[in-house]
Amino acid sequence: MKKFFYLLLALPLFALISACDDDDNKIPDVSISVDYDASTATLKDGAFYVVKGETFKINGLVVTPAPGTGKATLGNTTYFIDGFPFYTTGIAPFGVEIGTSDMEEGTYTLSVNTQILQVDKSLGWGVFQYKMVIVPAPEDQPGDEGGGTDVPDATIADSVD
């Protein structure tokens, strides 16, 4: 009787172990693009150049599922400047306006952390960053490579470390 009782207690543990699968294929398989207002900033070599006193506008983020995968959308999105969060939104299109009047001329790190939800995948996180250079005058801005849209080199994972 004791053996039967122990087997009965161990049965849920075996079921739990056998239910685990490889989570590598559960990470969202998407790309993220940034839609920005090219009249407020230029993009050159992975850096946005913004004239001091102007407002840099990111119109939104767009998530595109890889071919053959399920639909995807973004969730809460937080923007950081030099590691400090300054704006969080959960409302599409996940844009932001960055005023530069109170910022010194120089180079900053603009980081974005966004939730990624995709059909048949785990909750994922997309993390990417740009340099943001505040320049004194429009003639100090280089030519724009992105034309208003850029696909950053985003790290996509199922957890944020």
N, C-alpha and C positions, 0 to 999 in steps of 0.2 A: 504494500500500500504506500509506503514511504517513497519508493521509486516512482510510482505513478504520480504522487503529489509533486515531487521535484521536477518531473518531466512537464507537468502541467504549469508549474511556475516558470520553467525555462522556455516554454513554447513562445510566449510573446517576445522574448529576447531574440530568439532565432528569426522570428518574423521581421523584427526591426532590422536585424543585420542583413537579411536577404532583400529588404526593400531599398537599401541604399544603392545608388548607381553612380556612375561617373558624372560629376558635376561640371566637367570641362565643357561639355556640349550645352550646358545650361546658361552660359554667359551670353548676353545679348549680342547678336551679330548684326551690327548697324554701323553707319557712318553718320557723323554730325557735321553740319555746315553752319557757318556764322554769316548771317545777313546783316551787313552794316551800311550805314549811310556814308557813301563815298564823298559826299560834300562836307562831312564833318571830320574825316580822318583819311589818311592814305595808308596803304599797307605796302611795306617793302621788307623783304628778307625776314618775314615772321614778326615784324614790329609795326604797331600802329603809331602813326605820327599825328599828333593833335596840336593845334595852335593854342597857346595859353589863352584862357578866357573863353574859348569855344566849348560847346557841349558835344561830346562824342556820343553818337547814337548807335547802339546795336539794336537793329530792328527786331531781331529774333534769332532763335536757333531752330534748325530743321533736322529731324532725324530721318534717315533713310534706311530701311531694312535691306540686308543683303539679298540678292536674288534667291528665291526658293525658301525664304524664311517668312515667319509670320509678321503681322502688322506690329508697329512699334510707335510709342509716344514718349514724351519726356514728362517728368514729374517736377518736384521741387528743384529749383535751380538757384545756386548761390554764387554771387560774384565777389571776388576778393581783390584788393589792391595791396600789394606787398604783404600778403598773408592775412590781412585783416578783412573779415567779411563786411560788406557795406550794403548789399542789396540781395534779398531773397524773394523769389516769386514762384508761384505754382500755377500761374495763368499763362496759357499760350498767347502769344508766340515767344514768351520768355525773354523779352528785350529789356534794355536798360539804357538810361541816359546818364552819362558821366560828366558832370560839370568840372571844369579845370581852373576856374577862377582862383580858387584857394590853394591850388597845387603849384609847387615850385617847378621851374624848368628842370628837366632831367629825365631819367629813365626809371620807370616803375614796372612791376610785374602784375599783369592783369590775369587772374586765374578764374576758371569757371569749373564748378562742380555740379553736375546735373544727374538726377535719377533717370534711368532708362527702363521702361516697361515694354516688354515684347512678349507676344503670344508664345506659350510653351517654353519660356525661358525664366530664369531666376531674375529677381530684381537686380538691376545692374547700375553701375555708376560710371559716368563719363567725366574724365578730368583732363583739362587741357589749359594751356597758358600762352600768353603773348607778352612781348615787351610792349610797353606803352611809353612813347617818348613825347614829352611836352616840349614844344619848340616855341621860340618867341614870335615868329612871323610866318605867314603862308609860304613865302619863298624858301623857307627852311625845310619844307616838307618835300620828300622825294616823290617821284611818280608812283602812282598806284598800280600794283600788280594784280590786285584782286577784283577791281571793278565793282565792289559791293558785296561779293560773296567769297568766302574762304572755307576750305576744309582743313581744319587743324589736325595735327598729329595727336589724336586723343587716345588716352589709355582707358580701356573699358574693362571693368572688373565686376565681380559680384560682391565686393566689399570695399570700403574705403579705409586705407591704412594711414 
